[in-house]
């Protein structure tokens, strides 16, 4: 079963070199488990375009949500259960300093 890990933070977040190294280690472990399918950081939310089709195409600059925390990265993983996905997400170092949502696919 696939799960999307939605990694979010606010604009004040600035990762340390240690955190980046820890994330690389987590990626290596997830790949060794054959759980990681794809993952990457995203450009800032302010560069997004929100698309709606309501009587024609509407394009709004920025993210669809005005929340202080915005999606900044994602990991697509495959696990046997949501409990296993939550356990793997709980080992991701970003969870110690910011937010990870585990969403079934």
VOKE-655204 format. One line per 4 residues: number of its first residue (from 1); their letters; for each residue x negated, y, z of N, C-alpha, C, CB. Coordinates in steps of 0.02 Angstrom, whole numbers, plus 50000, padded with zeros to 5 digits. Last residue first. Glycine has a CB too. Example, Ala and Ser with C-alpha at 12.3 -4.5 7.8 and 13.67 -1.06 7.14 Angstrom:
! VOKE-655204
2 = sa = 49358/49888/50354/49316/49947/50357/49355/50002/50394/49296/49970/50286  49340/49716/50390/49385/49775/50390/49340/49835/50390/49435/49776/50452
***
This chain:
! VOKE-655204
105 = xxxx = 50124/50317/49996/50134/50332/49925/50185/50287/49893/50069/50327/49889  50135/50393/50158/50140/50334/50115/50154/50355/50043/50195/50287/50140  50021/50506/50227/50085/50500/50192/50085/50438/50148/50099/50563/50150  49953/50581/50359/49950/50516/50325/50019/50505/50294/49931/50457/50375
101 = xxxx = 49866/50731/50379/49932/50700/50374/49923/50635/50334/49984/50749/50339  49752/50803/50485/49759/50754/50432/49830/50726/50435/49705/50697/50438  49671/50955/50537/49732/50913/50532/49729/50865/50473/49793/50957/50526  49521/50981/50634/49577/51007/50595/49631/50952/50589/49554/51030/50525
97 = xxxx = 49429/50916/50716/49429/50989/50714/49487/51020/50676/49365/51013/50684  49443/50780/50709/49420/50809/50773/49425/50885/50775/49349/50788/50786  49474/50753/50578/49528/50748/50628/49508/50776/50696/49548/50676/50636  49356/50749/50512/49393/50813/50509/49450/50813/50560/49421/50825/50438
93 = xxxx = 49308/50616/50523/49282/50668/50567/49322/50734/50566/49212/50683/50549  49418/50480/50527/49391/50534/50485/49369/50592/50530/49444/50558/50432  49483/50393/50607/49410/50390/50610/49377/50444/50567/49386/50321/50587  49614/50412/50574/49592/50433/50640/49517/50431/50649/49623/50390/50692
89 = xxxx = 49619/50348/50452/49623/50421/50454/49598/50448/50521/49694/50445/50441  49617/50216/50499/49563/50240/50456/49561/50316/50456/49572/50213/50385  49738/50216/50572/49675/50201/50606/49615/50226/50565/49668/50124/50617  49829/50242/50471/49822/50290/50526/49756/50279/50563/49882/50284/50575
85 = xxxx = 49813/50125/50397/49797/50190/50366/49787/50243/50420/49853/50211/50318  49861/50031/50488/49791/50027/50466/49769/50093/50435/49782/49969/50415  49994/50074/50494/49953/50074/50555/49878/50071/50538/49972/50014/50600  50037/50050/50367/50029/50119/50388/49987/50123/50451/50098/50153/50399
81 = xxxx = 49939/49916/50292/49996/49943/50329/49984/50016/50346/50009/49902/50394  49832/49888/50210/49884/49837/50216/49947/49865/50250/49859/49778/50255  49783/50026/50105/49779/49987/50166/49838/49938/50168/49779/50033/50228  49697/50141/50012/49741/50083/50007/49729/50039/50067/49730/50043/49940
77 = xxxx = 49696/50320/49992/49670/50257/50019/49721/50202/50009/49653/50264/50094  49643/50472/49942/49691/50420/49925/49661/50354/49947/49709/50420/49847  49620/50622/50019/49592/50556/50011/49650/50510/49994/49553/50532/50075  49594/50798/49994/49637/50739/49999/49594/50677/49993/49692/50739/49945
73 = xxxx = 49592/50969/50052/49560/50910/50024/49610/50852/50030/49493/50893/50061  49671/51071/50095/49605/51089/50070/49568/51030/50039/49563/51117/50126  49827/51141/50125/49792/51081/50103/49725/51102/50072/49835/51041/50052  49827/51263/50257/49840/51243/50188/49801/51180/50173/49822/51300/50139
69 = xxxx = 49895/51350/50393/49855/51293/50371/49876/51272/50301/49862/51233/50420  49990/51450/50390/49921/51469/50403/49873/51413/50383/49911/51486/50478  50111/51441/50256/50083/51417/50319/50011/51440/50328/50088/51341/50323  50183/51466/50144/50145/51522/50172/50117/51505/50241/50189/51585/50178
65 = xxxx = 50183/51357/50004/50197/51369/50074/50155/51427/50100/50184/51305/50116  50137/51347/49877/50209/51348/49885/50229/51366/49956/50239/51282/49866  49996/51461/49848/50026/51397/49867/50101/51404/49877/49993/51370/49930  49977/51577/49706/49968/51552/49774/50004/51487/49787/49991/51604/49823
61 = xxxx = 50095/51654/49597/50026/51645/49619/50025/51620/49691/49986/51710/49613  50221/51567/49511/50206/51611/49567/50134/51601/49588/50255/51599/49627  50316/51548/49372/50249/51537/49398/50235/51590/49451/50195/51540/49341  50451/51470/49301/50432/51522/49348/50364/51503/49377/50485/51531/49405
57 = xxxx = 50533/51432/49153/50473/51421/49192/50459/51482/49236/50412/51407/49147  50713/51418/49158/50649/51437/49128/50592/51426/49177/50651/51509/49105  50807/51392/49257/50824/51436/49201/50760/51463/49168/50868/51495/49225  50679/51344/49341/50747/51363/49358/50769/51413/49304/50753/51394/49431
53 = xxxx = 50546/51265/49386/50583/51272/49323/50656/51282/49343/50574/51210/49275  50398/51320/49463/50469/51301/49471/50502/51311/49403/50505/51344/49527  50236/51312/49528/50279/51307/49468/50349/51285/49489/50248/51257/49417  50107/51405/49593/50166/51366/49609/50214/51370/49551/50200/51390/49675
49 = xxxx = 49934/51397/49586/49994/51424/49553/50051/51377/49571/49985/51429/49474  49790/51436/49689/49844/51393/49663/49897/51433/49625/49877/51355/49721  49699/51512/49752/49689/51503/49680/49744/51461/49648/49621/51472/49667  49730/51504/49885/49744/51567/49851/49734/51563/49776/49700/51620/49879
45 = xxxx = 49676/51383/49926/49748/51387/49911/49766/51451/49874/49788/51382/49976  49515/51345/49852/49557/51380/49901/49630/51386/49878/49529/51449/49914  49497/51179/49781/49483/51250/49780/49530/51284/49830/49490/51280/49708  49475/51029/49878/49512/51070/49830/49488/51142/49834/49588/51067/49844
41 = xxxx = 49375/50880/49889/49398/50944/49915/49435/50982/49859/49339/50986/49942  49434/50711/49862/49393/50769/49846/49419/50831/49880/49391/50780/49770  49455/50539/49817/49459/50594/49865/49415/50651/49843/49438/50570/49935  49511/50373/49794/49493/50438/49766/49496/50490/49821/49539/50457/49706
37 = xxxx = 49513/50254/49866/49526/50253/49794/49501/50317/49761/49600/50244/49781  49453/50161/50000/49454/50227/49967/49463/50219/49892/49389/50266/49982  49441/50028/50037/49503/50064/50051/49509/50129/50013/49509/50077/50125  49330/49946/50042/49370/49947/49980/49438/49980/49990/49381/49875/49954
33 = xxxx = 49245/49965/50144/49306/49926/50159/49350/49917/50097/49346/49962/50215  49156/50049/50082/49133/49982/50099/49192/49936/50117/49084/49985/50158  49235/50165/50078/49219/50131/50015/49195/50059/50029/49165/50170/49977  49235/50195/50214/49299/50182/50180/49288/50146/50114/49337/50248/50168
29 = xxxx = 49097/50218/50233/49131/50163/50269/49196/50145/50235/49144/50183/50342  49078/50330/50148/49040/50268/50138/49073/50209/50172/48970/50276/50164  49162/50422/50212/49176/50402/50143/49140/50336/50128/49153/50457/50094  49093/50436/50334/49161/50407/50333/49178/50383/50263/49214/50460/50357
25 = xxxx = 48976/50499/50286/48971/50433/50317/49039/50398/50318/48945/50439/50389  49032/50619/50243/49000/50575/50194/48992/50504/50222/48931/50604/50175  49071/50668/50368/49122/50652/50318/49093/50606/50265/49150/50717/50286  48946/50689/50425/48991/50640/50456/49047/50620/50407/49022/50669/50521
21 = xxxx = 48899/50792/50343/48864/50727/50344/48909/50673/50373/48800/50732/50386  48993/50891/50378/48988/50868/50308/48953/50801/50304/48950/50920/50265  48959/50906/50514/49025/50882/50494/49024/50856/50423/49078/50939/50502  48828/50957/50501/48840/50893/50535/48907/50864/50516/48835/50901/50611
17 = xxxx = 48850/51079/50442/48813/51028/50404/48825/50960/50435/48738/51045/50403  49020/51130/50476/48949/51128/50491/48916/51075/50446/48937/51113/50566  49148/51224/50392/49118/51160/50413/49043/51166/50426/49130/51107/50360  49252/51339/50447/49188/51338/50413/49152/51274/50436/49145/51403/50430
13 = xxxx = 49412/51413/50453/49372/51352/50457/49308/51358/50416/49413/51292/50433  49496/51517/50433/49439/51529/50478/49392/51469/50481/49465/51544/50548  49603/51477/50356/49549/51514/50323/49488/51525/50368/49574/51580/50300  49643/51309/50412/49658/51379/50400/49596/51414/50371/49682/51414/50465
9 = xxxx = 49670/51146/50335/49639/51191/50383/49658/51263/50366/49562/51183/50385  49704/50973/50299/49722/51044/50300/49681/51083/50350/49796/51053/50314  49723/50834/50200/49678/50866/50248/49689/50942/50242/49603/50847/50234  49816/50698/50182/49818/50769/50165/49779/50806/50219/49892/50795/50159
5 = xxxx = 49798/50546/50118/49777/50584/50176/49773/50656/50154/49708/50559/50206  49914/50439/50054/49879/50501/50041/49862/50534/50107/49921/50548/49996  49911/50266/50026/49926/50321/50071/49884/50381/50050/49911/50302/50146  49973/50111/49959/49932/50171/49955/49958/50226/50002/49931/50197/49884
1 = x = 49958/49942/50000/50000/50000/50000/49955/50062/50000/50048/50000/50061
***
